[in-house]
Amino acid sequence: MNPFKTIKYHLYLLQLENYELGRFWKLLIKRGWFLPKEQRKNLVWTLKAGLLLAMAVFLHILFCFLFFYFLTAGLLVFSIEYLVLSILAFLILNTLYPILYTLAWITLWPIDFIVKSVIIFQANLKINKFKKLKIVGIAGSYGKTTIKDVLAAVLSAKFNTMATPESVNTPVGIARWVLKKLNASTQIMIVEMGEHYRGDIKDICNIARPDISVITGINEAHLERMKTLDSIIVTIFEAVSVSKAGATIVLNADDKNIMANYKKFVWPDHKLEFFTKNSNSEKCKVKSEKFNTTNLCWDFFVEGANDAKLHLLGEYALGDADASIKIGLGLGMSPQEIIAGIKNIKPVEHRLQPIKSPGDVLVIDDSYNGNPDGVREAIKVLSRFSNRRKIYITPGLVETGKAAAEIHREIGKQLAGVADVAILIKNSVTGYIEEGIKSGLPTTHYPLPTIFWFNSAPEAHAALKNILKPGDVILFQNDWGDNYL
């Protein structure tokens, strides 16, 4: 066994849990102390990771020196016996790097906190210099990245627009991005706001207080960390309660948790807008929508402009288009400018991303979607391909806490009337999907899906060549990281 690989593995687990020591130790106990045979991803060598390794190595050498020092009563006398004992101590410590990383992180945390605080302070100062800058904050349990990309495409048709890149949704990540990218020519800044704990979105708003706050939806995502749905609701609505005075609040009217709770968080001077995917609603700006299974897009029109094509698969994209139209109009865009922006919208990688493969196989990559509402929408997308054999592959969802059984049985029930084949990865939740499938009622047109079980995602992917047929459509739903396997 390569000892350095095990040391890297321990650091990798710490990085996976965002350097939260409590979660790191739980994951270490779950995954095992030593390097497993299967590891989906690798350590990313960031400055923090490098510093932690350097500090852990320093502590390793320091403890070995202190051991030798006390062993020789401070005389530092060399002998074969002392040397052997010191080497033995070195080798033992070599297996205890989780403890060394813990001590290293406790030692470095004050410095890390100060550095982050300075970066955030500098970013806030920079933003406040640009008085005409409009900030759009996007929060929600699901749909943030897609609506961010839709808004960026639409608003860019008229304004110099910048939007947070993929996976940049934490205070320090956003602050670094602001310091690097924001300049005097920027007119619109779109910020995706991530949340794991209460106060996370408030911290982001204190850096970039929104002029326009968009709430995409609220569900049980992150229930494992936040414990209750009420806590999730309060956290996500921080994007509203910490917005600027007179801010425009744009809410998803199709989400029951938003509609049941928004009045508790809006201010009297807030300007409320609601968006919806329901084109039959009088308030929806998207009209006469129809999904085109050949061109993989939604055909619709907007009043005052030409017909439009939206090259996204999910029906929720119509709601995103409705939101972008309303925000665009509110910022002074014409319908023609908005349609020009909509034409530039492209599928988001790993979020209902269509990929045409050899043999007329259509792959729908939804591997970054890990929430119940997103799964429900993905299964709807799959159902529209009535002329193809439909295959669904998943390891299930993570961080669903006590609701895991109910959520995954419901996924199985939805699949029962849609999929021809369900490929499941063995873990703590996919058994509930099987239960849900088997509880469904087969019909002449929709028999229950054939279920294939595999021990790991790589094993399942390797077997696809024997499962797929020309003309199939296969949906890859979610992709568990090593901290959830």
N, C-alpha and C positions, 0 to 999 in steps of 0.2 A: 504494500500500500504506500502510495506517495504521500508523505506527511504534509507537504505544501498544499496538495489538492484538498486535503481535509481542512486545513487552516482557511483556505479560500472558500470552501463550502460553508463553514461556520459564519464567515463574513457575509457571504451571499444570503444566508438566511436572515441575518440581522438587517441587511439592506432590503430584503423582500418585505419586512415588517416595518419599513420606514424608521428604523433605529429605535423602535419602541421596545424597551427591554422586557417588559412583561409578556408581550406577544411573541417576542423572539424566543424566550425560554419555553413557552408553551409549544411553539412550532418545533423547537429542537427536540423536545420530549416526544412529540408526535412523529417527526420525520426520522429520528434516530441520530445518535451522536456522531456516527461515522458516515462517510460519503456513500450514498446509495448508488445502486447500479444505474437507475434512471434519474436524469435531471433535465428538465425541459429547457431551462435557460441558464445563462451564465452571469457571473458577477460583472457589474458595470464599474469600471475603474474611474470613479469620481474622485475629486479632491478629498472629500470626507472619508471615502473608503480607504484611500491611500494613507491618510493621517491616522486612521484607526489601526490599520495594519502596522504602521511604523511605531505607534505608541504601544501596541500589544507586544511587538518584538522587543522594544526597549524594556518593558516590564518583565518579559521573559528573561532577558539577559540580566537585568537588575536582581531579580529573585534568585537566579542561579548564583550570582556573585555573592549575595547576602548569605545564601545557604553555605557557600564555601567559606565565607568570612567567619560565620559563627561556628562552623564545623571545626575550624582551625583555631578557635578562640581568639580570633583577630590577628593571628600571627602570619596568616597567608602562607603557611608552610606546605610545600608540594610533596605528595607521596602517592604511591600507586593506589592505596586504599582511599585516600581523599579524592583522587582523580576519578576513580570508578564511581564513588558515591555521587560526585558532582555531575558526571555524565548521566547517571541514572536519574537524578533530579531534573536534568535538562530534558530527557526523553519523556518523563512523566508530565512535565509542564507542556511539552509539545502536544499532548492530547487534551490539555485543559484550556485551549484558546477561547472557548465561550466565556470562561471566567475572566481571562485576560482582556477580551473585547469589552466585557461589562465594566471592568475597572477602567479601561482606556476611555470608554464613552463617558463614564461619570467624571473622569478627569478633564476631558475635552469639552464637555457640555457647556460650561460657562463661557468658554471662548466661542463656541459655535453660536450660542445665544447672542452674544455681543455682536459678532460678525453679521448674523442675520438681521439683527435690529438695526444696524447701521445701513445695510443694503435696503431694507424696507423704508427707513427714514429718508434716504437719498432718493428713492423712487417716488415717494410721496411728494417731496419737494419739487422734483422734476415735473410731475403731473400738474401740480398747482401753478407752475409757471405759465402753462398754456390755458388761458382763461376761456378760449373759444372751443376747446376740445370737448367733444361729446363722448361720454363713456356709456357703453351698453353692457350691463352685467347679466349673465345668464346662469341661473341656478336651477336645480331639479334633480330628482332621482334618476331620470332617464332623458334621453333626447337632447342633451346639451350640445354635444359635438355636432350633430347634424344641423340643428337650427343655427349654431354658430357659423357653420360653413355656408348655409343658405343666406343668412344675413350678410356675411362678408361678400358673397358674390353679388347680391342685389345692391348693397350700399356702395360697392366699389364702382358701380356704373356711373355714379355722380361724384362721390367723395373719395378723398385719399384715406383709405381704410386699412387698419391693421387689426389682426385678430390673434389671440394667443395660439401658439402652435400646439400640436397634439401632445397630451399628457402634461402640459404646463397649466396647472390649475390650483397651485398652492401659493400662499403668500410670498415666500421667498422666491419661488420659481417665476411668479408673475413680476415681482420686483426686479429680478435680474433681466427679464425680458424687456421691461419698461426702460431700464437704464441702457440697454443695448440698442433698442429699436425705435423708441419714441423720439420724434423730432418735430420741429416747428411746422412742418408741412402736413402733419397728421391731423385729419379732421374728425375721424371716428375711430375710437378704440373699443374693440369688442373683447370682453374678458369672460372666459369660462371659469366658473367658480366651483371648485371641488369641495366635498365635505366628508369628513369621517366622524367628527365630534362636534358637539355644541360649541358655537363660537367661531368655527372655521371660516364660515362665509363672512361673518362680521369682521374678522381680521383682514380679509381680502377687501371688503368695502372700505375699511379704514385706510387702505392704500389707494384704491381707485373707487371713489364713491359714485355710484351710477346715476346718470341723468335718465336712463331708461333701464328698468329692471324687468327681465323676462323670466317667468317661472314656467318651466316646461311640463312638470308633472311630479307627483309625489307617490311613492309606494314603499315596499318593504326593503328596498336595497339599503345596505348598511345597517340592517336591524341588529346584526350580531354585535356591532360596536355601540350603537345608540340605544339599544335595548327596547325602546318603545316607538310606535308610530308617531305619537305626540311629540317626542323629542326630535324626530326627523322633520316633522312639519315646522316646528319652531325654528330649527336650524336653517332650513331652506328659505323660509320667509324672512330670515335676516337680510336677504337681498332687497327686500321691500322696506323693512323697518329701519335699515341703516342707509337707505338711498338719500339722495339730495332732496331738499325741500322743493316741492312742486314737480318731482320726478314723474315721468310717465311709467305706469305699471302695466305690463302686458302679460296676461294670464291665459293659460290653456283652459278654455271653457269645457273641454271634453274630459277633464280630470276631476273625479268626484272629490278627492281630498283637497284640491285647490278650491273648488267652488264651496265646499263646506266650511272652509277656514279663513278665506282671504280677508273677510271683513274685520277680523281681529287684528290685522296687521297694517292695513292701509291708513294713511293720514287723510284728514279732510281736504288738503290741497293737492293730493295725488290725482293725476289724470289716469283714469282706468280705461284700458282697452282689453278686449277678449278676442282670442283667436280660436278657430275651430277647423277641423277637417271636414265638417258636415257642409257640403256645398249647397245643400237645400236650405240652410239657414239664411235668413235675410241679411244678417250681419257679415256673412262670409264673402270675401272678395273674389274667391275662386269659384267659377261657375262652369256647369256642364262638364264635369270631370269624367274621364273614362280611362281605364288602364289599358295600355297597348302592350300585349304580351310578345309581339314581334319586335317592336322597337325598344321594349323595356322602359317605358316612360308613361307619365300621365299627360293626357291631352286635355287642355282646358282653356278658358279665356278669361280675361280681366276686362271689366267695363272701361271703355275709353282707350283700349289698346287692341293689338292683334292677338290671334290665338297663340297660346304658349305651350311649350313642351317642358315637362319637369322630369329630368332623367334620374329619378330616385324611385325605389321599388315600394317602399312602405306607404300606406295610406296616410300615416301621420305626417308625411312630407307635404300634403295638401294644407295641413294646419300650419306647418312651418312657412309655406308660401304665403298663406293668409297673414301670418304675423309679420313677415318681411314686407308685404305690400302695405300694411297699416303703418308700420314703423317708417317705411320709405316715404309714404304720403305725408306723414307727420313731420318729416324732416325736409319736406319741400320737393320731393322727387315727383316727376310726371309718370303716368302709367306706362308710357313708352320706355322711359329710362328703367323702370322696374322690370318690365318684360325683357329688356336687353340684358339685365343682370341675371334674371332667371335662366336665360339661355346658357349662361356660363356655369351653372351649377353642375357639378359632377358627383357621382357616388362617392361616399366617404369610405376610405379603406377599412375593411373588416367590419363594416356596419351595413348589412344588406347590400354588399358590393357584388354585382353580377360579373361573372367571369366566364366567357365562352371557351370551352375546352374541346379538344379533338373528339370526334364521334358525335358531334352535336349534343354534348353533355353540357348543361348549364349549371355552373357552380355558383351558389349564393353564399358568400363569405360573411357570416354574422358573428365571427369569433370574438369580437370585442363587446358584444351585447350580453350583459349579465344581469338583467332584471326582468321580473315577471311580465310587465307591460310590453317590453320589447319582444319577449318570446311570443306573447299572444299575437303581436303584429306580424312577426316573422312567419308564424304558422298560417296567418291569413294570406301573406304573400305566396307561400307555397301552394295554398289551395287554388290560386288563380290559374295555375298551369294545369288545366284539366286534361290537356292532350298529352301530358308527359307522365311517366312513372315518377313518383315523388319519394325522395329519400331524405331522412332527417337524422343527423348525427350529433350527439351531445354528451357532455359529462354532467349536465345539470347546472344549477346556479349555486353561487357561494354567498355567504354572509346573509342567509335568510333566517338564521336563528331558529326560534321555536316554531316558526311558520313553515319550515322546510317541507314537512310531510304534506301539508295541505297544498302548498304551492306546486310541488312536483306531481302530485296526483292530478291536479287540475291541468297541468301541461300534458300529461298522458291522455286525459279525456279529450283535450283539444286535438291531439294527434290522431286519436282513434277514427275521426271522421275525415282525415285529410291525407295522412302519409300512407304509402304502400309498404315502406320499409322504415323501421326505427333501429338505429345503431346506437347502443348505449355503452358507455364506459363505466366499468364497475367502480363504485365508491359509495359514500354514505347516503346519497340521495337518489341515485338513478333507479333503485328498487321501487321507489314510490312512483316513478314515471311508468314503470311496467305495470304496477297495480292500477294506475289510472287508465292505461291503454286497455287492460283486460276488463275493466269495469264499463268500458264503452259498449255501445250496441252496434254490431255489424249490420250492414244492409246489403242488398244485392249489388248496389253501385259502389259502396264503401265497406269492403270487408276489413276486419281489424288488421293493422300493420303486422308484417312479419318482423320479429325482434331478433337482432343479432347482438350478442354480448362480447365485449373484449376487455382485457385487463388494463389496457392503457390506450391513449390516443395514438401513439406511433403504431401500435399493433393494429388498431382499427384502420388507420390510413393505409397501411401496407396491404390490408385485405380488400381494399376498395376495388382493385383491379379485377377481382373475382366476383364482385357484387354489381358494379355499374354496367349498364347496357346503353347502347346508342340511343340518344333522345331523352335520357333521364335528366331530372333536375335534382340536385342534391344541396341541402342547406346545412352548413356547418354552424352550429349554434353554441357560442361561448367556448372559451378555452381556459381551463384552470391553470393557474400558476403553480409552481412547486410548493407554495405555502398552503395550498388547498388540497393537494393530491393525497 
